[in-house]
Amino acid sequence: MSDNREEVLEVARRGRAVANAVRQLTREAKDLALFAIADALDARASEIVAANQIDVERAKQAGTADGIIDRLTLDAPRIAAIADALRDVAALPDPCGEVVRGYTLANGLQIRQVRVPMGVVGMIYEARPNVTVDAAGLCLKSGNVALLRGSSSAATTNAALVNIMRDALGTQGIPADAIQLVPGLTHESTRHLMTARGLVDVLIPRGGAALINNVVENSTVPVIETGVGNCHVYIDKDADIQKAINIIVNSKVQRPSVCNAAETLLVHKDIAEIFLPMAAAVLHQNGVTLHADQRAWELTVGTGIPVELVTDEDWAAEYLTLDLAVGVVDSVDQAIAHIQRWSTGHTEAIVTDSQSAAAAFVAGVDSAAVMVNASTRFTDGGEFGFGAEIGISTQKLHARGPMGLAELTTTTYVVTGDGHIRG
């Protein structure tokens, strides 16, 4: 693979060349192509696993953290799930052509704001090869060309996945260049893609803070910013204790290496003495290391469970591991204040039976998703009914939260008259 600027731009040119054809695909054509890709992934799963094992072994030899290796790994069940997600996307309504709003002026002009594809969408992402398929599928369904720049750690897997998808497009008479892997293994190729203004319509970075900040700060191509997930769970004084334990354990433990996993637990002082020892025991059984403030430490250290004192670095951390920062707060307002200081604006959750506390939390927390009596793990395109997601946006322009098909479109105003001229 090359980091040569001209080779990166050539990929973008090929994408631009087929963008109009992809834009005009019917829903039937796009859905048949998605089913063809899904079937091809299932049929060639062993090929994908073999390629992935090369990447995983290289990551292990490099001393890569277990959480990152988990994100990198594809096995047969995960491949089947990726294929099923494509089928779910095919079953969703086509966003293209949807009338966002329409009305007729007093002079008889008909105004319609209609969803249309972005055009050429560039994805820059880390580690997770499932993003290669999710992004390609969502781009195709929304009438966009996908230029995929995955991380070098997943290069072998991504190449196999893109080859399979391009082969499947060919069986459906759709230009293979609708899905392309951007060449390169260093930051140079990423920089070339970020400056391909006029060839690429929008970039979506997905990964750690360093990657996202690099793209946002240095791209001349418009960017939809995704964000890291320092997610919080607040246990209110009126929480059901068993529900609260189930929610924090699921939020933290089910898959700690993803951005919607909980990283901080806040507990109201009135329930902390009962709740924290019970929760600490269950979390410890699941391998979680607690980083507690003084009050939380005093309530848990006597249980015999190892507890570390929390630092500002812990409050700010997106661990992506089985670590959890824990604090005791005096009120829902203090919990909100803590979240306002440390949150990355991804997902926050409250567990409470009090409608007033839930309302105050929802009103006071400014994040892309707020959960009431539900795990943070639900902030996900698939769980929201999008079929898959291209990322989770923590910005406030155009798209926020899990981004599905609608977020990969822009709009055109279609104005219909009958010989109208402006006086």
C-alpha positions as CSV (number, residue, x, y, z in Angstrom):
1,M,0.0,0.0,0.0
2,S,1.2,3.5,-0.9
3,D,1.3,6.8,1.0
4,N,1.9,8.6,-2.3
5,R,-0.3,11.7,-2.6
6,E,-1.1,11.1,-6.3
7,E,-2.2,7.5,-5.6
8,V,-4.5,8.7,-2.8
9,L,-6.0,11.4,-5.0
10,E,-6.5,8.9,-7.8
11,V,-8.7,6.9,-5.5
12,A,-10.7,10.0,-4.8
13,R,-10.9,10.9,-8.5
14,R,-12.3,7.4,-9.2
15,G,-14.9,7.9,-6.5
16,R,-15.9,11.2,-7.9
17,A,-16.2,9.7,-11.3
18,V,-18.8,7.2,-10.2
19,A,-20.6,9.4,-7.6
20,N,-23.3,10.5,-10.0
21,A,-24.1,7.0,-11.0
22,V,-24.3,5.9,-7.4
23,R,-26.4,8.9,-6.5
24,Q,-29.0,7.8,-9.1
25,L,-29.3,4.1,-8.0
26,T,-32.8,3.0,-7.2
27,R,-33.7,1.6,-3.8
28,E,-34.1,-1.8,-5.3
29,A,-30.6,-1.7,-6.8
30,K,-29.0,-0.6,-3.6
31,D,-30.8,-3.1,-1.5
32,L,-30.0,-6.0,-3.8
33,A,-26.3,-4.9,-3.6
34,L,-26.4,-4.9,0.2
35,F,-27.9,-8.4,0.2
36,A,-25.2,-9.5,-2.2
37,I,-22.5,-8.1,0.0
38,A,-24.0,-9.7,3.1
39,D,-24.2,-13.1,1.3
40,A,-20.6,-12.7,0.1
41,L,-19.3,-12.0,3.6
42,D,-21.0,-15.1,4.9
43,A,-19.7,-17.2,2.0
44,R,-16.1,-16.0,2.4
45,A,-16.0,-15.8,6.2
46,S,-13.0,-18.1,6.4
47,E,-11.1,-15.9,4.1
48,I,-11.9,-12.9,6.4
49,V,-10.9,-14.8,9.5
50,A,-7.6,-15.8,8.0
51,A,-6.8,-12.3,7.0
52,N,-7.8,-11.0,10.5
53,Q,-5.6,-13.5,12.3
54,I,-2.6,-11.9,10.6
55,D,-3.6,-8.5,12.0
56,V,-4.4,-9.9,15.4
57,E,-1.1,-11.8,15.7
58,R,0.8,-8.7,14.6
59,A,-1.0,-6.7,17.3
60,K,-0.3,-9.2,20.0
61,Q,3.4,-9.2,19.1
62,A,3.4,-5.4,19.3
63,G,2.1,-5.6,22.9
64,T,-1.3,-4.0,21.9
65,A,-3.8,-3.7,24.8
66,D,-6.4,-6.4,25.2
67,G,-9.2,-3.9,24.6
68,I,-7.8,-2.8,21.3
69,I,-7.3,-6.4,20.2
70,D,-10.9,-7.1,21.0
71,R,-11.9,-4.3,18.7
72,L,-9.7,-5.6,16.0
73,T,-10.8,-9.3,16.2
74,L,-13.3,-10.8,13.7
75,D,-14.5,-14.3,14.2
76,A,-17.3,-16.2,12.4
77,P,-20.1,-14.9,14.8
78,R,-19.0,-11.3,14.4
79,I,-18.8,-11.6,10.7
80,A,-22.3,-13.1,10.6
81,A,-23.5,-10.2,12.8
82,I,-21.9,-7.7,10.4
83,A,-23.6,-9.4,7.4
84,D,-27.0,-9.3,9.3
85,A,-26.5,-5.6,10.0
86,L,-26.2,-5.0,6.2
87,R,-29.5,-6.9,5.7
88,D,-31.1,-4.7,8.4
89,V,-29.9,-1.6,6.5
90,A,-31.4,-2.9,3.3
91,A,-34.7,-3.2,5.1
92,L,-34.7,0.4,6.2
93,P,-36.4,3.1,4.2
94,D,-34.3,4.9,1.6
95,P,-33.5,8.4,2.8
96,C,-32.9,9.7,-0.7
97,G,-35.9,11.6,-2.0
98,E,-37.6,12.0,1.4
99,V,-39.3,15.4,1.6
100,V,-38.1,17.1,4.8
101,R,-40.6,19.8,4.3
102,G,-42.8,21.1,1.5
103,Y,-45.3,23.9,1.0
104,T,-46.8,26.2,-1.6
105,L,-46.3,29.9,-1.5
106,A,-49.0,32.5,-2.1
107,N,-47.7,33.0,-5.6
108,G,-48.2,29.3,-6.4
109,L,-44.5,28.3,-6.3
110,Q,-44.1,24.8,-4.8
111,I,-41.2,24.4,-2.4
112,R,-39.8,21.0,-1.4
113,Q,-36.7,20.3,0.6
114,V,-35.6,16.8,-0.4
115,R,-32.9,14.6,1.0
116,V,-30.0,13.8,-1.4
117,P,-26.7,12.0,-1.0
118,M,-23.6,13.8,0.2
119,G,-21.6,12.4,-2.7
120,V,-18.1,11.1,-1.8
121,V,-17.7,10.3,1.9
122,G,-14.3,9.6,3.4
123,M,-14.0,7.5,6.5
124,I,-10.8,7.7,8.7
125,Y,-11.0,5.2,11.5
126,E,-9.0,3.0,13.9
127,A,-8.7,-0.7,14.7
128,R,-12.3,-1.9,14.2
129,P,-12.7,-3.6,10.8
130,N,-16.4,-4.0,11.3
131,V,-16.5,-0.2,10.5
132,T,-15.3,-1.0,7.1
133,V,-18.5,-2.9,6.2
134,D,-20.9,-0.7,8.3
135,A,-19.6,2.5,6.6
136,A,-19.6,1.0,3.1
137,G,-23.2,-0.3,3.6
138,L,-24.6,2.9,5.0
139,C,-22.9,5.0,2.3
140,L,-24.2,2.7,-0.4
141,K,-27.8,2.8,0.9
142,S,-27.7,6.6,1.2
143,G,-26.4,6.9,-2.4
144,N,-22.8,7.8,-1.5
145,V,-19.4,6.6,-2.6
146,A,-17.3,5.3,0.4
147,L,-13.5,6.0,0.6
148,L,-12.3,3.9,3.5
149,R,-9.0,4.7,5.3
150,G,-8.7,2.2,8.2
151,S,-5.8,1.8,10.5
152,S,-2.6,0.0,9.6
153,S,-3.4,-2.4,12.4
154,A,-6.3,-3.8,10.4
155,A,-4.8,-3.4,7.0
156,T,-5.0,-7.1,6.0
157,T,-8.5,-7.5,7.2
158,N,-9.8,-4.3,5.6
159,A,-8.2,-5.3,2.3
160,A,-10.0,-8.6,2.4
161,L,-13.3,-7.0,3.3
162,V,-13.2,-4.4,0.6
163,N,-12.2,-6.9,-2.1
164,I,-15.2,-9.0,-1.2
165,M,-17.6,-6.0,-1.2
166,R,-16.2,-4.8,-4.6
167,D,-16.7,-8.2,-6.1
168,A,-20.3,-8.3,-4.8
169,L,-21.0,-4.9,-6.4
170,G,-19.7,-6.2,-9.7
171,T,-22.3,-9.0,-9.6
172,Q,-25.0,-6.3,-9.4
173,G,-23.8,-4.1,-12.2
174,I,-22.8,-1.3,-9.7
175,P,-19.4,0.4,-10.2
176,A,-16.8,-1.3,-7.9
177,D,-15.3,2.1,-7.2
178,A,-18.4,3.0,-5.1
179,I,-16.4,1.3,-2.3
180,Q,-12.6,1.8,-2.2
181,L,-9.8,1.3,0.3
182,V,-7.6,4.4,0.5
183,P,-4.0,3.3,0.1
184,G,-1.4,3.9,2.7
185,L,-0.2,2.8,6.1
186,T,1.1,6.1,7.6
187,H,-0.3,9.4,8.5
188,E,0.8,10.8,5.1
189,S,-2.1,9.1,3.3
190,T,-4.5,10.4,5.9
191,R,-3.2,13.9,5.4
192,H,-3.6,13.6,1.6
193,L,-7.3,12.5,2.0
194,M,-7.9,15.3,4.4
195,T,-6.8,17.8,1.8
196,A,-8.6,16.4,-1.2
197,R,-11.1,19.2,-1.1
198,G,-13.2,19.2,-4.3
199,L,-12.9,15.4,-4.7
200,V,-14.2,14.4,-1.2
201,D,-17.4,16.0,0.1
202,V,-17.2,15.1,3.8
203,L,-14.8,13.3,6.1
204,I,-15.9,11.3,9.2
205,P,-13.1,10.4,11.7
206,R,-13.9,7.6,14.1
207,G,-11.4,6.6,16.8
208,G,-9.4,8.0,19.6
209,A,-9.1,11.6,20.6
210,A,-5.8,12.1,18.8
211,L,-7.1,10.9,15.5
212,I,-10.3,12.9,15.7
213,N,-8.5,16.1,16.8
214,N,-6.0,15.7,14.0
215,V,-8.7,15.4,11.4
216,V,-10.8,18.3,12.8
217,E,-7.8,20.6,13.1
218,N,-6.0,19.9,9.8
219,S,-8.7,18.9,7.3
220,T,-9.6,21.2,4.4
221,V,-12.5,18.9,3.6
222,P,-15.7,19.4,5.8
223,V,-15.7,17.1,8.8
224,I,-18.5,15.5,10.8
225,E,-16.8,15.1,14.2
226,T,-17.3,11.9,16.2
227,G,-16.2,11.8,19.8
228,V,-14.7,9.7,22.5
229,G,-16.9,8.4,25.2
230,N,-16.3,9.3,28.8
231,C,-19.7,8.1,29.8
232,H,-21.3,8.5,33.2
233,V,-23.9,6.5,35.2
234,Y,-25.5,8.4,38.1
235,I,-27.4,6.4,40.8
236,D,-29.9,8.6,42.4
237,K,-31.1,8.4,45.9
238,D,-34.5,7.1,44.7
239,A,-33.0,4.3,42.5
240,D,-34.1,0.7,42.6
241,I,-30.9,-0.9,43.8
242,Q,-31.1,-4.1,41.8
243,K,-31.9,-2.2,38.6
244,A,-29.0,0.1,39.4
245,I,-26.5,-2.8,39.8
246,N,-27.7,-4.4,36.6
247,I,-27.3,-1.2,34.7
248,I,-23.9,-0.2,35.9
249,V,-22.5,-3.8,35.4
250,N,-23.9,-3.9,31.9
251,S,-22.7,-0.4,31.1
252,K,-19.2,-1.2,32.2
253,V,-18.6,-4.9,31.7
254,Q,-20.6,-6.1,28.7
255,R,-18.0,-4.7,26.3
256,P,-15.6,-2.3,28.0
257,S,-13.5,-1.5,24.8
258,V,-16.3,0.5,23.1
259,C,-17.1,4.2,23.3
260,N,-20.6,3.7,24.9
261,A,-19.2,1.8,27.9
262,A,-19.4,3.5,31.2
263,E,-16.2,5.0,32.6
264,T,-17.6,6.8,35.7
265,L,-20.1,5.9,38.4
266,L,-21.6,8.6,40.5
267,V,-23.7,7.6,43.6
268,H,-26.0,9.8,45.7
269,K,-24.8,10.0,49.3
270,D,-28.2,8.8,50.7
271,I,-28.0,5.5,48.9
272,A,-24.2,5.1,48.7
273,E,-23.8,3.2,52.0
274,I,-26.1,0.5,50.8
275,F,-25.4,0.5,47.1
276,L,-21.7,0.9,46.8
277,P,-20.6,-2.2,48.7
278,M,-23.1,-4.4,46.8
279,A,-22.1,-2.9,43.4
280,A,-18.4,-3.0,44.2
281,A,-18.6,-6.8,45.0
282,V,-20.4,-7.5,41.7
283,L,-18.1,-5.3,39.7
284,H,-15.1,-6.9,41.3
285,Q,-16.4,-10.4,40.4
286,N,-16.5,-9.2,36.8
287,G,-12.8,-8.0,37.0
288,V,-13.5,-4.3,37.4
289,T,-10.9,-2.1,39.1
290,L,-12.4,0.8,41.1
291,H,-10.8,4.2,41.3
292,A,-12.8,5.9,44.1
293,D,-13.0,9.3,45.6
294,Q,-12.5,9.6,49.4
295,R,-16.1,8.9,50.4
296,A,-16.5,6.0,47.9
297,W,-13.2,4.6,49.1
298,E,-14.3,4.6,52.7
299,L,-17.5,2.8,51.8
300,T,-15.8,0.0,49.8
301,V,-12.4,-0.5,51.2
302,G,-13.8,-2.4,54.3
303,T,-15.3,-5.0,52.0
304,G,-11.8,-6.4,51.2
305,I,-12.1,-5.4,47.6
306,P,-9.0,-3.6,46.2
307,V,-9.8,0.1,45.6
308,E,-7.5,2.8,44.3
309,L,-7.9,6.5,45.0
310,V,-9.2,8.4,42.0
311,T,-7.2,11.1,40.2
312,D,-8.2,13.9,37.8
313,E,-6.7,11.7,35.1
314,D,-9.2,9.0,36.1
315,W,-12.2,11.4,36.0
316,A,-11.1,12.4,32.5
317,A,-10.3,9.0,31.2
318,E,-11.9,7.0,28.5
319,Y,-10.5,3.8,29.9
320,L,-11.7,1.3,27.3
321,T,-10.7,-1.3,30.0
322,L,-12.2,-2.9,33.1
323,D,-11.5,0.3,35.1
324,L,-14.2,2.5,36.6
325,A,-14.0,5.9,38.4
326,V,-16.4,6.1,41.3
327,G,-17.6,9.1,43.3
328,V,-20.2,10.0,45.9
329,V,-22.3,13.2,45.3
330,D,-24.7,15.1,47.5
331,S,-27.4,15.7,44.9
332,V,-28.5,15.3,41.3
333,D,-27.3,18.9,40.7
334,Q,-23.8,17.9,41.9
335,A,-23.8,14.9,39.6
336,I,-24.8,17.1,36.7
337,A,-22.0,19.6,37.6
338,H,-19.4,16.7,37.7
339,I,-20.6,15.5,34.3
340,Q,-20.5,19.0,32.8
341,R,-16.8,19.2,33.9
342,W,-15.6,15.8,32.8
343,S,-17.9,14.5,30.1
344,T,-17.0,14.2,26.5
345,G,-20.7,14.8,25.5
346,H,-21.3,11.2,24.5
347,T,-23.8,9.3,26.8
348,E,-24.9,9.8,30.4
349,A,-27.4,7.7,32.4
350,I,-29.5,8.2,35.5
351,V,-31.0,5.4,37.5
352,T,-34.0,6.7,39.5
353,D,-37.6,6.1,40.3
354,S,-38.1,9.9,40.7
355,Q,-39.6,11.6,37.8
356,S,-38.4,15.0,39.0
357,A,-34.8,13.8,39.3
358,A,-35.0,12.2,35.9
359,A,-36.4,15.5,34.4
360,A,-33.7,17.5,36.1
361,F,-30.9,15.2,34.8
362,V,-32.2,15.2,31.3
363,A,-32.5,19.0,31.3
364,G,-29.1,19.6,32.9
365,V,-26.9,17.2,31.0
366,D,-25.8,18.3,27.5
367,S,-24.7,15.1,25.8
368,A,-25.6,13.4,22.5
369,A,-27.6,10.7,24.4
370,V,-29.2,10.6,27.9
371,M,-30.4,7.4,29.3
372,V,-33.1,7.1,32.0
373,N,-33.0,3.7,33.7
374,A,-31.1,2.1,30.9
375,S,-27.6,1.1,30.1
376,T,-25.2,3.5,28.3
377,R,-24.6,0.6,25.9
378,F,-27.8,1.4,24.1
379,T,-26.2,4.4,22.4
380,D,-25.7,2.5,19.1
381,G,-27.0,2.8,15.6
382,G,-28.2,-0.8,15.6
383,E,-29.9,-0.5,19.0
384,F,-31.6,2.7,17.9
385,G,-33.0,0.9,14.8
386,F,-30.6,2.4,12.3
387,G,-29.4,-1.1,11.2
388,A,-25.8,0.1,11.7
389,E,-24.0,3.4,12.3
390,I,-21.2,5.2,10.7
391,G,-20.2,6.8,14.0
392,I,-21.5,8.6,17.0
393,S,-21.3,12.3,16.7
394,T,-20.7,14.5,19.8
395,Q,-20.8,17.8,17.8
396,K,-23.9,19.9,17.4
397,L,-24.0,20.8,13.7
398,H,-25.9,18.6,11.2
399,A,-25.6,15.3,13.1
400,R,-25.5,14.4,16.8
401,G,-25.5,11.0,18.4
402,P,-25.5,7.7,16.4
403,M,-25.3,8.5,12.7
404,G,-27.4,6.4,10.3
405,L,-28.7,6.9,6.8
406,A,-30.3,10.4,7.3
407,E,-27.1,11.8,8.6
408,L,-25.3,10.8,5.4
409,T,-27.5,13.0,3.3
410,T,-27.8,16.7,2.7
411,T,-30.8,18.4,1.1
412,T,-31.7,20.1,-2.2
413,Y,-34.6,22.6,-2.6
414,V,-36.8,21.7,-5.5
415,V,-38.8,24.7,-6.6
416,T,-41.6,24.1,-9.1
417,G,-43.4,26.9,-10.9
418,D,-45.6,27.5,-13.9
419,G,-43.7,30.2,-15.8
420,H,-43.1,32.1,-12.6
421,I,-40.8,35.1,-12.9
422,R,-39.7,37.4,-10.0
423,G,-40.9,41.0,-10.2
